[in-house]
């Protein structure tokens, strides 16, 4: 019996207990071995048909999979902290998605998606930070669940438990636990494996996003188009005093590019964003830096605006390289598209949330960023299905991706109930 199956038996608030367990052991993209193995074992305990690894992810569609060394460290950590070896072995190579499915007879295929990954982020050490004060802060000094995905996994497992023995449903219920949402890399391998091709309805939710507790927004809107890319400038090292004329300064190229990228002219009437999240170059005081690495993200509200911003970013980087007479390369590591929810799917969420006492239904609410579930939603729509991304309000202590981030755990119950009601509406109780 899995750790979380025991939680269901022993706890009056299993969603909170599971969330706190996951919060202590955050795992980043394609390294979610502990989380995914416990999810798989729990779903198996609940009677779901469980698939993972190559069964649900196309390895050829992985972008930036972890190195063998990094993976080995993650597996060792997962096993040391209660991960299930038999399930982990099936997930090797970063194929950490987990799918649990149960057939209740003829009817539509209903899928729910829950993301599992954490962030490369140092959790706050303040005494008033609830995870720290209550003993469930991250045990990893470099990683943290700073977006609420630990809560999403807890919601998914609790919904699976509540619906496992339901007799009044008709159709197929599919739970998709996705790796690598941060960075927008986890959905594509799942889509490439064909997991969305027979789905009639898909629903995805996120906690928080500045929507307060006690509220549900059926229509998460204003998804931004996004491209993340790595840039490398390659110059020539030389002594900065004895022979500066022989050097080609990659650091100055990177610094010039970073400043100019943030200065790109914005597009009137549209939200656009540029961020240089990392700039790394140089070795010591008196040596001209021969390499510089930079991580950049460009976001925009429309596809046209996004394309224009990318074109300007490329021009800026090319110009900075020319100024310092260095070579450069750019590599796209992830791309996100906007999102459109299906009207019928939105109506289902509206009804599912509106039937809950004390819940205020807000028609729409901006997500404030993006999520590669938008790719899954687009695939379902392409195949003739109906899908929606909704928000479950949860008071947060700091913005998502901040070291002080935490959310109102009471919202876990609200989210579980909305998903349960969606299942009953779609699969026909």
N, C-alpha and C positions, 0 to 999 in steps of 0.2 A: 504494500500500500504506500502511495506516495506521501511525501511530507504534507502536501496541500490537501490530499484526501483526508488525512488525520485532522487538519485544521477545520475542515467542514464538519467533522464530527464533534470537535471539542470547543469550537468558538461560536459565540452568539453573533459575532461580526466577522465572518470569514473574509469578506472583501478587504477589511482593514488589516487583518492579520497577514493575509497573503501580500498585500501591498507593502507592508512594513518589512516582511522577509525579503522581498525583491529589492527594496530600497537599499538594504544593507549590502547587497551583492550586485552592483551595476555592471553591465557588460555592454560593450560598444559593438559597432556594426560587424556582422558576420562572425561574431565571437560570443554570441549569446548562448553558450553551451549549457551552463547551469540552468538558466531560465527556461530554455527550450526543452531540455530533457525533463525537467519537472512538469512543464506543461504537457508534454507527450505522455508521461506516466500517469498524470492526473486524468487526462482525457481517456486514456486506456482503462483506468480504474472505473470511470463513469460509464463505460460501455460503448464509447465511440470507436469507430474504425479510424486508426491513426496512421497518417503518412508523414514522412519527413525526408530530408536529404534529397537525393536525386529523384525521388518520386514526385516532389512538388516544386523543385527549382531546377532550371536549366543552367548548368555551371558555365556554359559558354556566354551567358548573358551577364555574368558577374563583372562589375567594374571595381577595380582596386580591391581584390580579395586580399585577406591578410597573408603575410609571409608565413612560411612553415614554422619559423622560430616564434613569431608572435602567436600563431595558432597553438603551438605546443604549450606555451606559457598559459594561454587562456584555458586550454583543456585541463591542465594540471590544477589551475586555480578552481575551476568548476568542480572537479572531482574532490578536491580538498574541502570544498564548502557544500557538499551534499548533492552534487550533480549525479545523474544516473548513467553509469558507464555504458550500458547496453544501448541506450538511446543516443548518447553522444557519438558512439562509434558510427552510427548511421548518418550523422550530420557532418562528418569531417570534410574539410575543404571549404568551410564557411557556409555550408548548405543548411542553415539553422531554422528555416521556416518549419512550422508544424501545422498540420491540418487534421482536424477531428471532424468526423462526419457520421451522421446517423440518418437512416431512412425511416420515415413514418408512413410509408406506403406511397401510392401515386400522388403527384402534385408538383408544385414548382420547386425549384432549387433556390433556397435562401442562404446567402452567405453573409457572415459578419467578419470584419477585419479588425485585429487588435495588434498594435505595434509593440515591440519588446525592448528595443535598444535604448541605451543610456548615452550620456554625453561625456566627452573628455573635458571634465570640469572639476575643480576642487570645491568640495562642499563647505559651506560656511561653518565656522567653528564657534560662533557666538552662542552664549548660554541660553538665549531666548529663541534660538532656532529649534523648532519642535522636534525634528528627527534627532538632533543632538541631545536635547533635553530629555527625550523619552527613550533614548537608547536604540534607535534604529537608523542612525546616520550611516553613510557609506563607509565600508571598511576598506575601500580602495582609495588611496590618497590622490589618484589622478582621474577618477571617474565618479559620476554622480547621475542619478535620475533627476534631472533638472527640468523636465518637460511634462512629466505625468504619465510616462509610459508604464511605469510600475503599476499605477492605478488602472491603466487600460487592460493590462494582463489580468489583474485581479478581477476586473469586471467580466472579462471574457470567460474566465474559469467559473465564476459564480453563475453566470447565465447558463453555461453548459451544464452545470450541476442542477440548476432549477428545472431545466427543460429535458434532462436526460430520460426521465421516467414519465413524461407527459404522454397521455394516451389520446388526447383530443386533437393532435396535429395530423396533417396529411401532406406529405412532401418530403424533401430532403433538407436537412439543416447542416450547414458547413461552417466551421469555425476556422478562420485563417489567422494564425499568429505569425506576424511578419517581422523579419529582421531588418536592420539598416534603413529605417525610415529617415533618420537624421542623415542628411547628405543626399537623400533621394535615390538610393541605390538598390533598395530591397524589393520593390514592386516588380521591376522589369524581369528578373529571373523567374518569378512566380507566374507572371503573365506569359512568358515564353514557354513555360511548361504546360500551358493550356488550362490552368486551374480556373480561369474565369470564363472559359468558352461556353459552358453549359449553364451559367448562372442566370436565373431569371430576375432575382432581386439581390442587391448588395447594399449594405448599410455600414457606415464608418462613423465613429464619433471621437471627439476630443474633449477632454476636461479643460475648463478654465477659459483661456483666451480673453480674459478680462470681462467675461460674462459672469455675473454674480451668482452665488448659491441660490437654489430654489427656482432657477430659470432654465428653460431649454429652448434653443433656437434650431428649428428643423432645417433651416437653410443657412449653412455656413457659406459665406460669400467672400468675394474679393480675394480669391486665391491669386497669388502673384506668379508670373512666369519667372523662372530662375535658371541661371547657369553658373556653376562653380567651376573654376579652372585653375590649374597650376601653371605658373610661369617660371622659367629658369633663364637667367641671364648668364652668359659664359664669356668671360674676358681673359685677361692675362695678369698674373701676379708680378710684382716688381717691388723693389725697395722704394718707399714713398719719398725719401730724401735723396738717395744716391742716384736713382735712375727712374724718376717718375714718368719720363717720356716713353719708357718701354712698357709701361703698364696700360691695361685696359680695364677701367674701373666698373665692375659689375654692380658693386654696392651703389654707386651713384646712379647707375641706370635704374636700379630698382627703386631707389628713393625718389628719383624724378618721376618715375611711372606712378608710384603710390600717390604722390601729391597730385599729379595731373588727373589720375583716375577719379579721385574724390572731387575734382573740379570740373568734371564733364558737365556740360550744359544740360539741364533737365528739360523734359518735354512738357509744354504747357497743357494743363488739363489732365495730367496723368501722373500717378505715383510712380516714381522710379528711384532705385537705390543702387549705390555702389559701395562695396566695403572691401578693403584690403585687410584681411584678418590675420595675416602673418607675413613677416618680412625678415629673412634671415640671411646674413652674409658676413664674410670676414673671418680672420683668424687672430690677428693681434694688432698692436698699435701702428707699426710702421711698414706693414705689407699691404699693398693695394689688393683689394678683394677680387679674386678671379671668378667667383660664382656668387649668385644671389638667387634665392628662392622666394617666391611670393604666392600667396593663396588669395584669390579674388572671387567675389560673388557679385553678380549683376542681377537685379530684379526689376520687373516692370509690370504694369497693370495689364497691358495688351500685348499680343504677339508681335504687332508691328513696332510698338515702342521698345519691346525687348530686343528685337533684331537691330533697331537703330542704336540702342545703347551698347550692344555687343560690338557693332561695327566701330563705334567711337572708341571703345576700350581697346580694340585691336590696333587702331591707329595710334593711340597714345603709347602703347607698349612698343610698337614698331619704332616710333619716333624717339623714345627714350633709349632704345638700343642703338639707334643710329647716332645719337648725340655722343655716346661714349665709345662708339666703334666696337661694340660687343655683339656677339651672336645671341639669339634667344629662341626659345620654343614655348609653345602654349599647348596644354593638354586639358581637354574638358573631362571632368571627373563625374559630373552629374548635371542633369537638366530636369526641370519641373515645368509642367504646363499648367495653365489655368484650369478651372473646373466649372462645370455646369451640372446642377442637380436636376433629376427628372421630376416633373411636377407631381406625378402620381406617387413617387417615393416620398416626396416632401409631405404630401397629404397623409401618408401612413404614419410618418414620424409625428406629425401634428396630432393625429388621433391618439397615438400611443402615449405621448407625453401629456396631452390634454385630459386624459382620464385619471391622471394621478392627482390625489388631493394635495393642495398647497403648492402646486407647481404652476408657475407663470410661463406661458408659451409666448416667446418673442419670435416674430415671423422670420427675421434674418439677423445675422450678426457677422461682422468681418472676422475672418480667421487671423488676419494680421500677418500672414506669411504664406506658407505652402505646405503640401504634403503629397508624397508620391502615390498616395491612395487615389489621387486624381487620375493617374494612369490606369488604375484598376477600374475606376468608374467609367472612364472613356471606353475601355475595352468591353465592359458590360453593355454600354449603350450601342457600341458598334455591332454587337451580336443580337441586338433587339431587346435587351433587358432593361431594367429600371434600377437606378442607384442614386444614393444621396449621402452626403456628408453633413452631419449635424453636430451641434455643440451642446454639452451639458455644463451648465453654469457651476462654477466652483470658486469661491473666494480664494485668492492667491496672495502669498506674503511678499512676492517680488515677481517681476516679469519672468516668463519662461526663459530658460537658459541662463538664469542668474544663479549665483552661488547660494543665495538665500531663498531660492524657490521652495515653496511648499504649498499644498492645496488643502481645502476643506474636505476631510475624509467622508463626511456625511454625503457628499455628492456621489460617492461610489454606489450607494444604495439606489439613488435616483437613476443613475445610468443603467444599473442592472435592471431595474423595473421597466425602463423605456425599451431596452432590448427585448426583454421578455414579452412585452406587449406587442412589439413589432412582429415577433415570431408568431404570436397567436393571431394577429390580424392577417398576416401573409399566408400562414399555413393552416388557417381556418378553424380555430377552436370555436 
